[in-house]
Amino acid sequence: MSDYIVRATAAGGQVRAFAATTKDLVEKARQLHNFSPIATVALGRLLTGGAMMGTMMKGDADLVTIQIKGDGPIGSMTVTADSKGRVKGYVANPQVMLPLKNGRLDIAGALGIGVLSVIKDIGLKEPYVGDTILITSEIADDLTYYFATSEQVPSSVGLGVLMSKDNTVHEAGGFIIQIMPNASDEFAKQLENRIHEIKSVTQMLEQGMTPEQILEHIFEGMELNILDTIPTEFYCNCSKDRVSKAVISIGAKEIQEMIDDNKPIEVNCHFCNSHYSFSVEELKEMLKCCTR
């Protein structure tokens, strides 16, 4: 498989871990939206984190949506993932450009100050919503802070996207490490020290390390138990039928106004940039659905 996520435990179950390689899915997102390099890296990090968070969900129909709303020029970012490793996402301003900062893409400057929201739809009457502030606007740190404050799970998140000189995606991936409730204070301190010692995600990606090798590096000298491997991909489940239902949901008054214009309409999917056209006759059929 090309892109995949590894789930594992370590130190006798005192910690659970996820690691992913996501080059192809981030490149697909870049191609679909013609992202600038800074938008590719920002959304690529969030797509990678979202894909791993999706595999934390238990039910086949469970969904997790991560939204970042900042005051920077990139605007908002949205990622949705399911438990099968399928993920999709978009940014409000896909063409954002900023000067380099210390020789690197200025992701924090692109996002600015704002809020990270995680919405979990697990089939209950109301979805769970957790909001936290952006503490660095580098995404990995912000997800780490979310886990600690909203879910009370001590975690470490590392995310990275490397671009090629032709602005395609060279490598992408990351990890999520979470301390389990049964972990001893001694182990928690040992792991904390180890996290400070490990290579950066960027270094690991530059060296071509696989998700398994990333976890082996993090848990060097500790017992690592690989549980399973899950394919991950950029996947959008939009269709003309689903989009037509969305149009119907706006109400009879608005649909009638479209019909009165006597022109076909085109609706674009935010996630995959697919275009769906509806003729006046199709709009009239939708209007019937509204008035039944």
C-alpha positions as CSV (number, residue, x, y, z in Angstrom):
1,M,0.0,0.0,0.0
2,S,1.1,3.6,-0.5
3,D,-0.3,5.7,2.3
4,Y,-1.1,3.9,5.6
5,I,-1.5,4.3,9.3
6,V,0.1,2.0,11.9
7,R,-1.6,1.5,15.3
8,A,0.5,0.3,18.2
9,T,1.0,0.1,21.9
10,A,4.3,0.2,23.8
11,A,5.7,-0.4,27.3
12,G,3.2,-3.1,28.2
13,G,0.2,-1.0,27.1
14,Q,1.1,2.1,29.0
15,V,1.0,4.1,25.8
16,R,-0.8,3.9,22.5
17,A,0.7,5.2,19.3
18,F,-0.2,6.1,15.7
19,A,2.1,6.8,12.9
20,A,1.3,7.6,9.3
21,T,2.7,8.2,5.8
22,T,0.4,10.4,3.8
23,K,2.4,11.7,0.8
24,D,-0.1,10.5,-1.8
25,L,-3.3,11.8,-0.1
26,V,-1.7,15.2,0.5
27,E,-0.5,15.4,-3.1
28,K,-4.0,14.5,-4.3
29,A,-5.4,17.4,-2.2
30,R,-2.8,19.7,-3.7
31,Q,-3.8,18.7,-7.2
32,L,-7.5,18.9,-6.7
33,H,-7.3,22.5,-5.3
34,N,-4.2,23.8,-7.0
35,F,-2.9,24.7,-3.5
36,S,0.0,27.1,-3.0
37,P,3.0,25.5,-1.1
38,I,2.0,27.0,2.2
39,A,-1.6,25.9,1.9
40,T,-0.4,22.4,0.9
41,V,1.8,22.1,4.0
42,A,-0.8,23.6,6.4
43,L,-3.7,21.4,5.2
44,G,-1.4,18.4,4.7
45,R,-0.5,18.5,8.4
46,L,-4.2,18.7,9.4
47,L,-5.1,15.9,6.9
48,T,-2.4,13.7,8.5
49,G,-3.5,14.4,12.0
50,G,-7.2,14.0,11.0
51,A,-6.6,10.7,9.3
52,M,-5.0,9.3,12.5
53,M,-7.7,10.7,14.7
54,G,-10.3,9.1,12.5
55,T,-8.9,5.7,13.1
56,M,-9.4,6.3,16.9
57,M,-13.1,6.2,16.2
58,K,-14.8,2.9,16.9
59,G,-18.0,2.8,14.7
60,D,-18.0,2.4,10.9
61,A,-20.2,5.5,10.6
62,D,-18.3,7.6,13.1
63,L,-16.8,10.8,11.8
64,V,-14.4,13.4,13.2
65,T,-14.2,16.9,11.8
66,I,-11.4,19.3,12.7
67,Q,-11.8,23.0,12.0
68,I,-9.3,25.8,12.4
69,K,-10.5,29.4,12.2
70,G,-7.8,31.9,12.5
71,D,-7.3,35.6,11.6
72,G,-4.4,34.8,9.2
73,P,-4.6,35.0,5.4
74,I,-5.3,31.3,4.9
75,G,-8.7,31.8,6.5
76,S,-10.4,28.6,7.8
77,M,-9.3,25.0,7.3
78,T,-11.6,22.0,7.6
79,V,-10.8,18.3,7.6
80,T,-13.2,15.3,8.0
81,A,-12.1,11.7,8.6
82,D,-13.7,8.4,9.2
83,S,-12.7,5.3,11.1
84,K,-11.6,3.6,7.9
85,G,-8.7,6.0,7.2
86,R,-10.5,8.0,4.6
87,V,-10.0,11.8,5.0
88,K,-10.9,15.0,3.0
89,G,-10.3,18.7,3.6
90,Y,-10.1,22.2,2.2
91,V,-8.9,25.7,3.0
92,A,-10.7,29.0,2.5
93,N,-7.8,30.6,0.6
94,P,-5.9,27.9,-1.4
95,Q,-3.6,30.4,-3.1
96,V,-2.2,32.1,0.1
97,M,1.4,33.2,-0.2
98,L,3.7,34.6,2.5
99,P,7.4,35.4,2.7
100,L,9.6,32.7,4.2
101,K,10.3,33.0,7.9
102,N,13.7,31.9,9.0
103,G,14.0,30.1,5.7
104,R,10.8,28.1,6.2
105,L,7.2,28.3,5.2
106,D,5.4,30.5,7.7
107,I,2.4,28.2,8.7
108,A,1.8,30.1,12.0
109,G,1.7,33.4,10.1
110,A,-0.8,31.9,7.6
111,L,-3.1,30.7,10.3
112,G,-2.8,33.5,12.7
113,I,-4.6,33.6,16.1
114,G,-7.8,31.6,16.4
115,V,-9.6,28.5,17.5
116,L,-9.3,24.8,16.8
117,S,-12.5,22.8,17.0
118,V,-13.0,19.0,17.0
119,I,-16.5,17.7,16.2
120,K,-17.1,14.0,16.8
121,D,-20.2,12.4,15.3
122,I,-20.6,9.0,16.9
123,G,-24.3,8.5,16.2
124,L,-25.6,10.3,19.4
125,K,-28.3,12.9,19.3
126,E,-25.8,15.7,19.4
127,P,-22.1,15.5,18.3
128,Y,-19.3,16.1,20.8
129,V,-17.6,19.5,20.2
130,G,-14.3,20.5,21.8
131,D,-12.8,23.9,21.3
132,T,-9.3,25.1,22.2
133,I,-7.3,28.2,21.3
134,L,-4.4,27.9,18.8
135,I,-1.3,28.0,21.0
136,T,1.4,28.1,18.2
137,S,-0.7,27.8,15.0
138,E,1.7,25.1,13.8
139,I,-1.1,22.5,14.0
140,A,0.8,19.6,15.7
141,D,1.2,21.7,19.0
142,D,-2.4,22.8,18.7
143,L,-3.7,19.2,18.5
144,T,-1.4,18.2,21.4
145,Y,-3.0,21.0,23.4
146,Y,-6.5,19.9,22.4
147,F,-5.9,16.3,23.6
148,A,-4.6,17.6,26.9
149,T,-7.3,20.1,27.6
150,S,-10.5,18.8,25.9
151,E,-9.9,15.0,26.3
152,Q,-7.6,15.1,29.3
153,V,-5.2,12.7,27.5
154,P,-1.5,13.6,27.8
155,S,-0.3,13.4,24.1
156,S,2.5,14.3,21.8
157,V,1.6,15.0,18.1
158,G,4.2,15.4,15.3
159,L,3.2,16.3,11.8
160,G,5.3,17.1,8.7
161,V,5.0,17.8,5.0
162,L,8.0,18.3,2.8
163,M,7.7,20.0,-0.6
164,S,9.8,19.3,-3.7
165,K,11.4,22.0,-5.8
166,D,8.5,21.7,-8.4
167,N,6.0,22.3,-5.5
168,T,4.7,18.8,-5.5
169,V,4.6,16.8,-2.2
170,H,7.9,15.0,-1.5
171,E,7.0,13.4,1.8
172,A,4.2,13.7,4.4
173,G,3.4,11.9,7.6
174,G,3.4,12.1,11.4
175,F,2.6,10.5,14.7
176,I,0.3,10.7,17.7
177,I,1.5,9.3,21.1
178,Q,-0.9,9.0,24.0
179,I,-0.3,8.1,27.6
180,M,-2.8,5.6,28.9
181,P,-4.5,5.9,32.4
182,N,-2.6,2.8,33.7
183,A,0.8,4.4,32.9
184,S,3.2,4.8,35.9
185,D,4.5,8.3,36.7
186,E,8.0,6.9,36.1
187,F,7.2,5.8,32.6
188,A,5.4,9.0,31.8
189,K,8.5,11.0,32.8
190,Q,10.7,8.6,30.8
191,L,8.6,9.0,27.7
192,E,8.5,12.8,28.1
193,N,12.3,12.9,28.2
194,R,12.4,10.6,25.1
195,I,10.0,12.8,23.1
196,H,12.4,15.7,23.7
197,E,15.3,13.6,22.4
198,I,13.8,12.2,19.2
199,K,14.4,13.6,15.7
200,S,11.9,16.0,14.3
201,V,9.2,14.7,12.0
202,T,10.8,16.6,9.2
203,Q,14.1,14.8,9.8
204,M,12.4,11.4,9.9
205,L,10.6,12.1,6.7
206,E,13.7,13.4,5.0
207,Q,15.4,10.1,5.9
208,G,12.5,8.2,4.3
209,M,11.5,6.5,7.6
210,T,8.3,4.4,7.4
211,P,5.6,4.7,10.1
212,E,7.0,1.5,11.7
213,Q,10.5,3.0,11.8
214,I,9.2,6.2,13.2
215,L,7.6,4.3,16.1
216,E,10.7,2.2,16.6
217,H,12.8,5.4,16.8
218,I,10.4,7.0,19.4
219,F,10.2,3.8,21.5
220,E,13.8,2.8,21.2
221,G,14.7,0.5,24.1
222,M,11.0,0.0,24.9
223,E,8.7,-2.8,24.0
224,L,6.7,-1.9,20.9
225,N,3.7,-3.9,19.8
226,I,2.3,-3.2,16.3
227,L,-1.5,-3.9,16.4
228,D,-2.6,-3.2,12.8
229,T,-2.0,-1.3,9.6
230,I,-4.8,0.7,7.9
231,P,-4.7,2.1,4.4
232,T,-5.4,5.9,4.3
233,E,-6.5,8.0,1.4
234,F,-8.0,11.3,0.3
235,Y,-11.6,10.3,-0.3
236,C,-14.7,12.4,-0.9
237,N,-18.2,10.8,-0.8
238,C,-20.0,13.6,-2.7
239,S,-22.3,12.7,-5.6
240,K,-24.9,14.5,-7.6
241,D,-27.6,12.9,-5.5
242,R,-26.0,14.1,-2.2
243,V,-25.5,17.6,-3.6
244,S,-29.1,17.7,-4.8
245,K,-30.3,16.9,-1.3
246,A,-28.2,19.8,0.0
247,V,-29.8,22.1,-2.6
248,I,-33.3,20.9,-1.5
249,S,-32.4,21.7,2.1
250,I,-32.0,25.4,1.4
251,G,-35.8,25.6,1.0
252,A,-38.6,26.2,-1.6
253,K,-38.3,30.0,-1.7
254,E,-34.6,29.9,-2.8
255,I,-35.1,27.1,-5.3
256,Q,-38.1,29.0,-6.8
257,E,-35.8,32.1,-7.3
258,M,-33.3,29.9,-9.1
259,I,-36.1,28.6,-11.4
260,D,-37.3,32.1,-12.1
261,D,-33.8,33.0,-13.3
262,N,-34.4,30.3,-16.0
263,K,-30.7,29.3,-15.9
264,P,-29.0,26.1,-14.9
265,I,-27.0,26.3,-11.6
266,E,-23.6,24.8,-10.8
267,V,-22.7,23.6,-7.3
268,N,-19.1,22.9,-6.3
269,C,-17.9,20.5,-3.6
270,H,-15.6,22.3,-1.1
271,F,-13.7,19.1,-0.4
272,C,-12.9,17.7,-3.8
273,N,-13.7,20.6,-6.1
274,S,-16.1,18.5,-8.2
275,H,-18.7,20.5,-10.2
276,Y,-22.4,19.5,-10.4
277,S,-24.8,21.1,-12.8
278,F,-28.6,21.2,-12.4
279,S,-30.9,22.2,-15.2
280,V,-34.1,24.2,-14.7
281,E,-36.1,21.0,-15.1
282,E,-34.1,19.4,-12.3
283,L,-34.6,22.4,-10.1
284,K,-38.4,22.0,-10.7
285,E,-38.2,18.4,-9.5
286,M,-36.3,19.5,-6.4
287,L,-39.0,22.1,-5.7
288,K,-41.6,19.3,-5.8
289,C,-39.6,17.5,-3.0
290,C,-39.7,20.7,-0.9
291,T,-43.5,21.1,-1.2
292,R,-44.5,17.5,-0.6
